[in-house]
Every structure is written in structure tokens, then in C-alpha cells.
Amino acid sequence: MKKITLFAVMFAILIFSYIIFDNVVQGMTSAIDTESNEYITVEIPSGSTTNDISEILVQHGLIRNNFVFKYMSKKLDYEGRYQAGTYMLGYSMTMTDIMSIMYKGSTSDEKTLRITIPEGYTIVQIAEVFQSSGLMDVDTFLYEAENGVFSYDFMNELPKGPNRLEGFLFPDTYEVYKNATPHEVINKMLSRFDELFLDEYYDRAQELGYSIKDMITLASIIEREALFDNERIIVSSVFHNRLNIDMALQSCATVQYILGEVKPNLSIADTQIESPYNTYIYKGLPPGPIASPGLESIKAALYPAETQYMYFMAKGDGSHAFAVSYDEFLRYKKQYR
């Protein structure tokens, strides 16, 4: 009986140890940077062993550990079955994603790339994503954005100029041909916006007394101000309440757009910069959007919560405290700064 009990304990320890080991290994296979949009070209020479490949991937910063790569290769029966070639790999890919691509031989000769444009990106940042993916350079993208001819109803509201498409290149994940032209890429993004901006949204904007460009401008400010979806309609209510009484929006996000950087705290000098985008100086909406808003921010701009809030204060954890009076706002300011 004692022998059976000892065996059971040892077996349990062995199983428990394996579970812990496997969990650690699984954690080591996660993506290096899930937010990254950067892709790099990786050459796997003919005759490369699994160990050779793991060292190449570690050197490029695409995986964390040689041993884990070799362990997972055996576990998934990929050992010695990877195909040589030139691969386009990204830091947002998991180790097993990369292994699967090289096992299948899906090299850079494949016709498409999956490109993700995060919500809240400016048109320049979007251009930089496509450049880092090797599709086109920033200047070529921006030139087409300024000068290309696109046939959508909302285009009639957009004035000519370098920022005319700011806010209308919808943030999403796109399957893009590697030989796609800037016009094709931009048209795909505008088409996605046109698909998601429903007829009822046009009617709602008109009901509120605003143009589509106005609503996307407001949505872009909400996108940059609110981190959490459940706060977007409340932030929107603050801006609507201010617009309704001709009170300056005083949005830090619009000043950050002028600066071209996100500063945790604006200086007095920052808020005094002479620019039509400076909502501390000029009342009403700025001349145009300051980023590409996601669908939740667009809906928040069109359908704000009904509140009496006139102010909000960042708490430091991504959420906000909302205030009806300036005195209440000052108390929050003292509390959270």
C-alpha cells in the first residue's frame, strides 16, 4: 500500500511539474509586441536546421528563446520540416504563427499582407505603418491621400489640402496585395468607412445640425481623449454641452495634434499656440479631424449621453472623473494631479 501511495505522489508531482513547465513554455511563445505593426524580411537559408532557424529568429528579436522554439518544433512535429525562403514576419506574431508560416512555406512571395491600423492614428502614422510593412513610402502615400480622386458622397465635404482625408481612413485590419498602389490601399480604407458610416448616421448628423466632417472631427477628439468605450458617450456629452453654449472645448488632444506628440501634461505655453486646431483659444470644432476614430467613437459623437457634465479630469489610470461645476473640477484636479 505504501509503495502504491508513494508512486501516486510521485506521479502527481510529475504531472504537476509538467503542467507548470508547459504553461511557462506557452507563455514564452507569445508575441514580442502585440501592438507592433512592424514587419521585417527574414532569410532562412537552404539546409538550415531547426537550431539554425531558432538562432536567426532570436537575432531578429522575433522570438524569446531558442530552447522553447526547438521544444515546440518537436511537440508540433515541425522538427526538420521548415522550408527555406524569404519571409515577411512581424513582432505581433506569436512563435507558433511564425513556425506555421515557415512549415507551410508561406514566404514573401505570397500575394498579400495583413496590415492593422490602430484606432486613433493620424494620417501620417498610418502612412508610417504601410512604410514599415514595405508596401510604400510615407511621401508616396501622403501625396495620393492629398491628390487622389475617390468617389464617395462624404468626399464632397472635404476641402482640398494635405490633411483632407484625416479621420476618414478607417482603422481596421486589412488584407493588402503586396503590389497594391497607394490609390488602391487608400480606396480600400475609404470604402470601409463608407460601409460602416450608415445612412442613419447621415440623418443623425443633420438632425444635430452638423456635417459629416464635423461629426468625424468630434469623434476623432473623443477617440484621443477616451480610452474606455463606456466613457466615450460621456466625454461626448461634455463636448456637446460646451458646443451648445459656445464654450471652448479645451481639448488637450487637439493641442497634441498641433505639437505632433502626446505630452502627458500640456504647459501654459502649449495651450497658447496660435493655431485653428487649438481649442483652448478658438471656440467650436477645429478645422478637421485630428485622427482616425473607431466606430465606438463615431457613434458616441452622434449619440452622446444626456448629462449636465461640463468638465472631465483624467485620473491617471485611463479613466476620468466628470464634473458639472468648475469648483468640482478643481477638486478633482487637486485629487488626481
C-alpha positions as CSV (number, residue, x, y, z in Angstrom):
1,M,0.0,0.0,0.0
2,K,2.9,2.4,0.9
3,K,4.5,1.7,-2.5
4,I,1.3,2.5,-4.3
5,T,0.8,5.7,-2.3
6,L,4.5,6.8,-3.0
7,F,4.0,6.0,-6.7
8,A,0.8,8.1,-6.8
9,V,2.5,11.0,-5.1
10,M,5.5,10.9,-7.5
11,F,3.1,10.6,-10.4
12,A,1.1,13.6,-9.2
13,I,4.3,15.6,-8.7
14,L,5.4,14.7,-12.2
15,I,2.1,15.7,-13.8
16,F,2.1,19.0,-11.8
17,S,5.6,19.8,-12.8
18,Y,4.8,19.1,-16.5
19,I,1.7,21.4,-16.3
20,I,3.9,24.2,-14.8
21,F,6.6,23.7,-17.4
22,D,4.1,23.6,-20.3
23,N,2.4,26.8,-19.0
24,V,5.8,28.6,-18.9
25,V,6.6,27.4,-22.4
26,Q,3.3,28.6,-23.7
27,G,4.0,32.0,-22.2
28,M,7.3,32.1,-24.0
29,T,5.6,31.6,-27.3
30,S,3.5,34.8,-27.1
31,A,4.1,37.7,-29.4
32,I,7.0,40.0,-28.7
33,D,4.8,43.1,-29.1
34,T,1.1,42.6,-29.8
35,E,0.7,46.3,-30.6
36,S,3.5,46.4,-33.2
37,N,2.8,46.9,-36.9
38,E,6.4,46.4,-38.0
39,Y,7.3,43.6,-40.4
40,I,10.8,42.6,-41.3
41,T,12.3,40.4,-44.0
42,V,13.9,37.3,-42.7
43,E,16.0,35.0,-44.9
44,I,16.1,31.2,-44.0
45,P,19.0,29.7,-46.0
46,S,18.6,26.3,-47.7
47,G,19.8,23.5,-45.4
48,S,19.1,25.4,-42.1
49,T,18.5,23.2,-39.1
50,T,15.8,23.9,-36.5
51,N,18.6,25.2,-34.3
52,D,19.9,27.5,-37.0
53,I,16.4,28.9,-37.6
54,S,15.8,29.5,-33.9
55,E,19.1,31.5,-33.7
56,I,18.1,33.6,-36.7
57,L,14.8,34.4,-35.2
58,V,16.3,35.3,-31.8
59,Q,18.9,37.5,-33.5
60,H,16.0,39.4,-35.3
61,G,14.1,39.7,-32.0
62,L,11.1,37.8,-33.2
63,I,11.2,35.0,-30.5
64,R,12.4,35.0,-26.9
65,N,14.1,31.6,-26.6
66,N,16.0,29.0,-28.7
67,F,15.1,26.1,-26.5
68,V,11.4,26.8,-26.5
69,F,11.4,27.1,-30.3
70,K,13.1,23.7,-30.6
71,Y,10.8,22.2,-27.9
72,M,7.7,23.4,-29.7
73,S,9.0,22.3,-33.1
74,K,9.2,18.7,-31.8
75,K,5.9,19.0,-30.0
76,L,4.1,20.2,-33.2
77,D,6.0,17.8,-35.4
78,Y,7.7,20.7,-37.3
79,E,11.2,19.5,-36.5
80,G,13.3,19.4,-39.6
81,R,10.3,20.2,-41.8
82,Y,10.7,24.0,-42.1
83,Q,11.1,25.4,-45.6
84,A,13.9,27.7,-46.7
85,G,13.0,31.1,-48.2
86,T,12.5,34.8,-47.6
87,Y,9.7,35.6,-45.1
88,M,7.9,38.7,-44.1
89,L,7.5,38.4,-40.3
90,G,6.1,40.7,-37.7
91,Y,6.7,41.3,-34.0
92,S,3.0,40.9,-33.3
93,M,3.2,37.3,-34.5
94,T,3.3,34.5,-31.9
95,M,6.1,31.9,-32.1
96,T,3.6,29.3,-33.3
97,D,2.4,31.7,-36.0
98,I,5.9,32.1,-37.3
99,M,6.5,28.3,-37.1
100,S,3.4,27.6,-39.0
101,I,4.3,30.1,-41.8
102,M,7.8,28.6,-42.2
103,Y,6.4,25.0,-42.0
104,K,3.9,25.7,-44.8
105,G,6.5,27.6,-46.8
106,S,4.4,30.8,-46.9
107,T,7.2,33.1,-48.0
108,S,7.2,36.7,-49.0
109,D,6.2,35.5,-52.5
110,E,2.7,35.3,-51.1
111,K,0.4,37.9,-52.7
112,T,-0.9,39.7,-49.6
113,L,-0.1,41.1,-46.2
114,R,-2.4,41.7,-43.2
115,I,-2.0,45.3,-42.0
116,T,-3.6,46.6,-38.8
117,I,-4.3,50.3,-38.4
118,P,-5.0,51.1,-34.8
119,E,-7.8,53.4,-33.8
120,G,-6.7,57.0,-33.1
121,Y,-3.8,57.0,-35.6
122,T,-3.2,60.2,-37.6
123,I,-2.8,60.0,-41.4
124,V,1.0,60.4,-41.0
125,Q,1.1,57.4,-38.6
126,I,-1.0,55.4,-41.0
127,A,1.5,56.1,-43.8
128,E,4.3,55.1,-41.5
129,V,2.6,51.7,-40.9
130,F,2.5,51.0,-44.6
131,Q,6.1,52.1,-45.0
132,S,7.3,49.8,-42.2
133,S,5.4,46.9,-43.9
134,G,7.5,47.5,-47.0
135,L,4.5,48.4,-49.2
136,M,5.2,52.1,-50.0
137,D,7.0,55.1,-48.5
138,V,5.3,57.8,-46.4
139,D,5.6,60.6,-49.0
140,T,4.0,58.5,-51.8
141,F,1.1,57.6,-49.5
142,L,0.5,61.2,-48.4
143,Y,0.7,62.5,-51.9
144,E,-2.0,60.2,-53.1
145,A,-4.1,61.0,-50.0
146,E,-3.9,64.7,-50.9
147,N,-4.3,64.4,-54.7
148,G,-6.1,61.1,-55.5
149,V,-9.6,61.1,-56.9
150,F,-12.1,59.0,-54.8
151,S,-15.9,58.7,-55.4
152,Y,-17.7,58.8,-52.1
153,D,-20.5,61.1,-51.0
154,F,-18.6,62.3,-48.0
155,M,-15.7,63.4,-50.2
156,N,-17.8,66.4,-51.3
157,E,-17.5,67.9,-47.8
158,L,-13.7,67.5,-47.6
159,P,-11.6,70.6,-48.6
160,K,-8.5,70.2,-50.7
161,G,-5.2,70.0,-48.9
162,P,-2.7,67.7,-47.3
163,N,-5.0,66.7,-44.5
164,R,-8.2,66.3,-46.4
165,L,-8.6,62.5,-45.6
166,E,-7.6,62.9,-41.9
167,G,-10.1,60.9,-39.9
168,F,-11.7,59.1,-42.9
169,L,-9.1,56.3,-43.4
170,F,-11.0,53.8,-41.2
171,P,-8.8,52.0,-38.6
172,D,-9.1,48.2,-39.2
173,T,-7.2,45.1,-40.2
174,Y,-6.8,44.9,-44.0
175,E,-5.6,42.2,-46.4
176,V,-3.5,44.2,-48.8
177,Y,-1.8,43.0,-52.0
178,K,2.0,43.5,-51.9
179,N,1.9,45.2,-55.3
180,A,-1.1,47.4,-54.3
181,T,-0.8,51.1,-55.3
182,P,-1.3,53.9,-52.8
183,H,-4.6,54.6,-54.5
184,E,-5.9,51.1,-54.0
185,V,-4.9,51.0,-50.4
186,I,-6.5,54.4,-49.6
187,N,-9.6,53.5,-51.5
188,K,-9.9,50.2,-49.5
189,M,-9.8,52.2,-46.3
190,L,-12.3,54.9,-47.5
191,S,-14.6,52.1,-48.7
192,R,-14.6,50.6,-45.2
193,F,-15.5,53.9,-43.8
194,D,-18.3,54.3,-46.3
195,E,-19.6,50.8,-45.5
196,L,-19.7,51.4,-41.7
197,F,-21.0,55.0,-41.8
198,L,-24.7,54.1,-42.2
199,D,-27.4,56.2,-43.7
200,E,-28.9,56.8,-40.3
201,Y,-25.6,58.4,-39.3
202,Y,-26.0,60.9,-42.1
203,D,-29.5,61.6,-40.9
204,R,-28.4,61.9,-37.3
205,A,-25.7,64.4,-38.1
206,Q,-28.2,66.5,-40.0
207,E,-30.6,66.3,-37.0
208,L,-27.8,67.6,-34.7
209,G,-27.0,70.4,-37.2
210,Y,-23.6,69.2,-38.1
211,S,-21.8,68.0,-41.3
212,I,-20.3,64.5,-41.6
213,K,-16.8,66.2,-41.4
214,D,-17.9,67.9,-38.1
215,M,-19.0,64.6,-36.6
216,I,-15.8,62.8,-37.6
217,T,-13.8,65.7,-36.2
218,L,-15.7,65.4,-32.9
219,A,-15.3,61.6,-33.0
220,S,-11.6,61.9,-33.5
221,I,-11.2,64.1,-30.4
222,I,-13.3,61.7,-28.4
223,E,-11.1,58.8,-29.7
224,R,-7.9,60.6,-28.5
225,E,-9.5,61.7,-25.1
226,A,-11.3,58.5,-24.0
227,L,-9.5,55.2,-23.5
228,F,-12.6,53.1,-22.4
229,D,-15.6,52.6,-24.6
230,N,-18.1,53.1,-21.8
231,E,-16.7,56.6,-21.2
232,R,-16.9,57.7,-24.8
233,I,-20.5,58.8,-24.8
234,I,-19.9,60.7,-21.5
235,V,-16.9,62.5,-22.9
236,S,-19.0,63.2,-26.0
237,S,-21.7,64.7,-23.7
238,V,-19.2,67.2,-22.2
239,F,-18.2,68.4,-25.7
240,H,-21.7,68.6,-26.9
241,N,-22.7,70.6,-23.8
242,R,-19.9,73.0,-24.4
243,L,-20.7,73.4,-28.1
244,N,-24.3,74.1,-27.2
245,I,-23.3,77.1,-25.1
246,D,-20.5,78.3,-27.3
247,M,-17.8,77.3,-24.7
248,A,-14.3,76.4,-25.8
249,L,-13.7,72.6,-26.0
250,Q,-10.3,73.0,-24.3
251,S,-9.2,69.5,-25.6
252,C,-5.6,68.6,-24.8
253,A,-5.8,66.1,-27.8
254,T,-6.2,69.0,-30.3
255,V,-3.1,70.7,-28.9
256,Q,-1.2,67.4,-29.1
257,Y,-2.2,67.2,-32.7
258,I,-0.5,70.6,-33.3
259,L,2.6,69.5,-31.4
260,G,2.8,66.2,-33.3
261,E,3.3,64.4,-30.0
262,V,1.4,63.1,-27.0
263,K,2.6,65.0,-23.9
264,P,1.3,63.8,-20.5
265,N,0.8,67.3,-19.4
266,L,0.5,70.4,-21.5
267,S,2.3,73.6,-20.5
268,I,0.6,77.0,-20.4
269,A,2.7,77.9,-23.5
270,D,1.3,74.8,-25.3
271,T,-2.3,75.9,-24.7
272,Q,-1.4,79.3,-26.2
273,I,0.0,78.1,-29.5
274,E,-1.6,80.1,-32.4
275,S,-3.4,77.5,-34.5
276,P,-7.1,77.0,-35.6
277,Y,-6.7,73.5,-34.1
278,N,-6.1,75.0,-30.6
279,T,-9.4,74.5,-28.9
280,Y,-8.2,76.4,-25.9
281,I,-8.0,79.6,-28.0
282,Y,-10.8,79.0,-30.6
283,K,-14.3,78.0,-29.8
284,G,-16.2,75.3,-31.7
285,L,-14.7,72.4,-33.5
286,P,-11.2,72.6,-35.1
287,P,-11.0,72.7,-38.9
288,G,-11.0,69.0,-39.3
289,P,-10.3,65.6,-37.6
290,I,-7.1,65.0,-35.6
291,A,-7.0,61.2,-36.1
292,S,-9.0,58.2,-37.4
293,P,-11.8,57.4,-34.9
294,G,-13.1,53.9,-34.4
295,L,-16.8,53.0,-34.7
296,E,-17.5,53.4,-31.0
297,S,-16.2,57.0,-31.0
298,I,-18.2,57.8,-34.1
299,K,-21.4,56.5,-32.5
300,A,-20.5,58.4,-29.3
301,A,-20.2,61.7,-31.3
302,L,-23.6,61.1,-32.9
303,Y,-25.4,59.8,-29.8
304,P,-23.9,61.4,-26.7
305,A,-25.1,60.5,-23.2
306,E,-27.6,63.0,-21.6
307,T,-25.6,64.6,-18.8
308,Q,-25.0,68.0,-17.2
309,Y,-21.3,67.5,-17.2
310,M,-19.1,70.4,-18.4
311,Y,-15.7,69.1,-17.4
312,F,-13.7,65.9,-17.1
313,M,-10.3,65.1,-15.4
314,A,-8.0,62.2,-16.2
315,K,-7.5,60.0,-13.1
316,G,-4.2,58.6,-14.3
317,D,-5.4,55.1,-14.9
318,G,-7.1,55.8,-18.3
319,S,-10.5,56.7,-16.8
320,H,-11.9,60.1,-16.0
321,A,-13.8,61.9,-13.3
322,F,-16.7,64.1,-14.6
323,A,-17.8,67.4,-13.1
324,V,-20.8,69.7,-13.6
325,S,-19.2,72.8,-12.0
326,Y,-15.8,74.3,-12.2
327,D,-15.3,74.1,-8.5
328,E,-16.0,70.4,-8.6
329,F,-13.5,70.1,-11.5
330,L,-10.8,71.9,-9.4
331,R,-11.3,69.4,-6.6
332,Y,-10.8,66.6,-9.0
333,K,-7.7,68.4,-10.4
334,K,-6.2,68.6,-6.9
335,Q,-7.1,65.0,-6.2
336,Y,-5.7,63.4,-9.4
337,R,-2.6,65.6,-10.1
